[in-house]
Amino acid sequence: QQESIGKIVLDFGANLVHVLDLALIPAARGKGYGKAVLQAIQYVAQQQMLPVGLSVEAYNLPAKKLYLSLGFQVVEQTPTHEFM
């Protein structure tokens, strides 16, 4: 039996691989799935010599911690979101 545990929406542009949405069901969070997906995206982007960018809600500390651990850096901030 296979069950969906989340979704990802990507935009492979000419100058950037933009992660538009990455969401996991609560039961799948904190188990390394998001990290594995992002590392796979980073690998493919590296093969294309493109940076990976994403936006995160400023208060989403678990997601921000994950992104920072994968080498993302904040490049732009608004009161509600950070672009990495």
N, C-alpha and C positions, 0 to 999 in steps of 0.2 A: 504494500500500500504506500503510495506516494502522497505527500501532503505539502502544499505550498507553505513556506515559512516567511515569505516576504516578497519584496519587489525592488527592482532597480530600474531607473530610467536614465539613459546616457545620451549625450549629444556629442558625437565625434565630429568636431569642427575642424577647419583647416589649421587652426592655431592652438586648439585646446580640446582636451577631453573633459567635458563638463558633466559631473555627476549631478543630475537634476533632482533625483529623489532616490533615497535608499531607506527602506523601512523593513523592519523585521517584526514579526508577532512577538508579544511579550515573552512567551515561553522560549523563544529562540535567542533572546538577547543575552549578551555576556558569555556566550559559548564559543566565540571565535569565528562565527560565520561572517559577520560584517567585515572583520579584519581580513579574512581569506578572500572575500569578494573584492575588497579595495586593493589588496596586493595583486590580484589577478589583473585588475584594471590598470594599476600602475605598471605592471609588466608589459601589457599590450601597448600602453601609451609610450613607454620607453622604447619599444621596438619601432614605433612610428616617430620617435623623437619629438613627442608632444608632452607638455605639462598637463597635470590633472588638476582641476579646480572644482570646488564645491562650496556651498553656503550651508551654514549651520546656525540654528537659533542660539542666541547668546546665552540663554539659560540652560542649554542642553549640555551639561558638564560631562556626562559619560561619553557622548559622541565626540565632543571637543578633545577629551583625553585620548580617545582612540586615534583621531586624526593627527594630533600632535605626535603621538608615538610612531606614526607611519611617515613622519617627515613633513607633513603639511605645516604651513606657517600662515598666520593671519596677515593678509595684505590689504584688507579694507574692512571697516566696521561701520555699522549703523546702530541706532539704539536697540534694534531687535535682532540683527543678524551679523555674522562675521563671514567674509569671503576668504577662503583659504586656497 
